[in-house]
Amino acid sequence: MPKSKRDKKVTLSKTVKKGLERKQNLRDELVKAVEKYNNIFVFSVQNMRNSKLKDVRNDWKDSRFFFGKNKVMAYALGKSQEDEIEKNIHVVSSALKGQCGLLFTNRSKDDVLMWFDVYEDEDFAKSGFISTEDVELKEGPLPEFPHSIEPQLRQLGLQTNLNKGVVTLFKDHTVCKKGDVLTPEQARILKLLKKKMAKFKVLLYLWYNKKEGTFENLLDREKTPMDIYDMEDDENNSNEDENEESD
């Protein structure tokens, strides 16, 4: 009987470990950024959207953003006074907790704080977001919806039918109440209604100046409600961000 082609042994020693190479690249790029830029900001992102972060990058082409493993970034910068690569930069490593990133720039502290304090962008809420208001649909025609979407509305829990080609709700429906944790169905209905409840915003919570070796806490993260993007859940996006130049 011929040997099955599916029965193949794979020698694990021949597999290429990309993780170590990525970590080394991230470390090298961080060291280069420290040499090039004077100011470092530790930040987190509220209601993360990759498309909106790209917009921010476009406005900051003279600077550099990093996302990566906190331990790797801390190791690259130095975790203590004994192994830090610049004076007092170990405080930046200490601040790398939870989901966060680093902004390297030569713009002044005041310019950075002013820009990010003003910048925010509304977007649709995702599941798990806390509703900011009551949203209710009254019984009757729903002309804002095309007739082709009526089956999808029923799948989302709305009691609808087509009346002369018009989507019609035959019972009042509460989409959400203020303070509700949105389900995927609720979030989808709000998007179909073009109802935006979320705000994309970059929150800065630590500033470090290389020239002076000084630092300042900018934000008490524990007292600030944030919906933080889990960068480690999307390996492809995080790896791309780790190595992407913004200049």
C-alpha positions in Angstrom: 0.0 0.0 0.0 1.5 3.4 -1.0 2.5 5.7 1.8 0.1 8.5 2.4 1.3 12.0 1.4 -0.6 13.5 4.3 1.6 11.6 6.8 4.5 13.9 6.9 6.8 14.6 9.9 7.7 18.2 10.5 10.9 19.0 12.4 10.1 21.8 14.7 13.7 22.8 14.8 13.4 24.0 11.2 10.6 26.5 12.0 11.6 30.2 11.9 11.0 32.1 15.2 9.7 35.4 14.1 8.9 36.6 17.6 12.5 37.2 18.6 13.3 39.0 15.4 10.3 41.4 15.9 11.4 42.1 19.4 14.9 42.9 18.3 13.7 45.2 15.6 11.4 47.0 18.0 14.2 47.4 20.5 16.6 48.8 17.7 13.9 51.2 16.4 13.2 52.5 19.9 16.9 53.2 20.6 17.1 55.1 17.3 14.0 57.1 18.2 15.5 58.0 21.6 18.6 59.4 19.8 16.6 61.4 17.3 13.8 62.9 19.4 13.9 65.0 22.5 10.4 64.4 24.0 8.6 61.2 24.8 4.9 60.9 25.7 3.3 57.8 27.0 -0.3 57.6 25.8 -3.4 55.4 25.6 -6.2 55.5 23.1 -9.9 55.9 23.9 -12.2 54.0 21.5 -9.3 52.9 19.2 -9.9 53.0 15.4 -7.0 52.2 13.1 -8.3 54.5 10.4 -8.4 57.4 12.8 -5.0 56.7 14.3 -3.7 56.9 10.7 -5.2 60.4 10.5 -3.3 61.3 13.6 -0.1 59.9 12.1 -0.6 62.0 9.0 -0.7 65.1 11.1 2.4 64.0 13.0 4.7 62.9 10.2 7.6 64.6 11.9 7.2 62.4 14.9 7.1 58.6 15.6 4.5 56.4 17.2 5.2 53.0 18.8 2.9 50.2 19.8 4.4 47.0 21.1 5.0 44.6 24.1 5.4 46.7 27.2 8.2 44.5 28.5 10.1 44.7 25.3 9.8 48.5 25.1 10.8 48.8 28.8 13.8 46.6 28.2 14.9 48.7 25.3 14.7 51.9 27.3 16.1 50.5 30.5 14.1 49.4 33.5 16.3 51.0 36.2 18.9 53.7 36.7 21.6 51.1 36.2 20.6 50.1 32.7 18.7 53.1 31.3 19.9 54.5 28.0 19.2 58.1 29.0 19.0 59.9 32.3 15.8 59.1 34.2 14.2 57.4 31.1 13.5 54.4 33.3 10.4 56.3 34.5 9.0 55.9 31.0 9.5 52.1 31.3 7.7 52.2 34.7 4.7 53.9 33.1 4.3 51.2 30.5 1.4 49.4 32.1 -1.8 48.1 30.4 -2.5 49.0 26.8 -0.4 52.0 25.9 2.0 53.4 23.3 4.9 55.9 23.0 5.0 59.1 21.0 8.5 60.4 20.1 8.6 64.0 18.9 10.7 67.2 18.8 7.7 69.4 19.1 7.4 71.3 22.3 5.5 69.9 25.3 2.9 72.8 25.1 2.3 72.2 21.4 1.7 68.5 22.0 -0.6 69.0 24.9 -2.6 71.7 23.1 -3.1 69.6 20.0 -4.2 66.4 21.7 -6.3 68.2 24.2 -8.4 69.6 21.4 -8.3 66.6 19.0 -11.2 64.1 19.2 -13.4 62.5 16.6 -16.9 61.0 17.0 -17.5 57.4 15.9 -20.0 54.6 16.3 -19.9 52.7 19.5 -18.9 49.0 19.6 -20.3 46.3 21.7 -19.3 46.7 25.3 -19.5 50.4 25.1 -21.6 52.3 27.8 -24.5 54.0 26.2 -24.6 57.7 26.7 -28.3 58.3 26.0 -31.7 56.7 25.6 -32.6 55.7 22.0 -36.1 54.6 21.2 -37.9 53.8 18.0 -41.6 54.5 17.8 -44.2 52.3 16.1 -44.7 53.2 12.5 -42.8 53.7 9.2 -39.0 53.8 9.3 -38.2 55.6 6.0 -34.5 56.0 7.0 -34.0 52.3 6.3 -34.1 50.9 2.7 -36.5 48.0 2.1 -33.6 45.6 1.4 -32.4 45.8 5.0 -35.7 44.8 6.6 -34.7 41.1 7.1 -31.5 42.2 8.9 -33.6 44.5 11.2 -35.7 41.5 12.2 -32.5 39.5 13.0 -31.4 42.3 15.2 -34.6 42.1 17.3 -36.8 44.7 15.7 -40.4 43.7 15.0 -40.7 45.0 11.4 -42.4 44.2 8.1 -42.7 45.8 4.7 -45.8 47.9 4.1 -46.0 49.0 0.5 -42.2 48.7 0.3 -41.6 50.8 3.4 -39.9 49.3 6.5 -42.5 49.5 9.2 -42.1 48.9 12.9 -45.3 47.5 14.4 -44.3 47.8 18.0 -42.3 50.4 20.0 -38.7 49.4 20.4 -36.1 50.5 23.0 -32.7 50.3 21.3 -30.8 51.2 24.5 -31.0 53.1 27.8 -28.4 55.5 29.1 -25.8 53.5 31.0 -26.5 50.2 29.2 -23.5 48.0 28.2 -24.2 47.7 24.5 -24.6 44.3 22.9 -23.4 43.6 19.3 -27.1 43.9 18.1 -27.6 47.2 19.9 -24.3 48.6 18.5 -25.3 47.5 15.0 -28.7 49.2 15.2 -27.1 52.4 16.4 -24.8 52.3 13.4 -27.7 51.8 11.0 -29.4 54.8 12.6 -26.1 56.7 12.1 -26.1 57.4 15.9 -22.5 58.1 17.1 -21.9 57.7 20.8 -18.1 57.1 21.0 -15.3 59.5 20.8 -11.8 58.6 19.5 -9.2 60.4 21.6 -5.5 60.0 22.4 -4.9 60.5 26.2 -1.4 61.5 27.2 -0.4 60.6 30.8 3.4 61.0 31.0 5.9 63.4 29.5 9.7 62.9 29.5 12.3 65.3 28.3 15.6 63.8 27.2 17.7 67.0 27.2 16.9 67.8 30.8 16.2 64.3 32.0 12.9 65.5 33.5 9.4 64.0 33.5 5.9 64.9 34.5 2.7 62.9 35.1 0.0 64.3 32.9 -3.1 62.2 33.6 -4.4 60.0 36.4 -5.4 57.0 34.3 -7.2 55.2 37.1 -9.7 58.0 37.4 -10.3 58.3 33.7 -12.9 55.9 32.1 -11.4 54.6 28.9 -12.3 52.0 26.3 -8.7 50.9 25.5 -7.9 49.0 22.3 -6.2 45.7 23.1 -3.2 46.0 20.8 -1.9 42.5 21.7 -5.2 41.0 20.3 -4.3 42.0 16.8 -0.8 40.7 16.2 -0.7 41.8 12.6 -1.7 45.4 13.3 0.7 45.7 16.3 3.6 44.3 14.3 3.0 46.8 11.5 2.7 49.7 14.0 5.9 48.6 15.8 8.0 49.1 12.6 6.2 51.9 10.8 8.0 55.2 10.3 5.9 58.3 10.7 8.4 60.6 9.1 
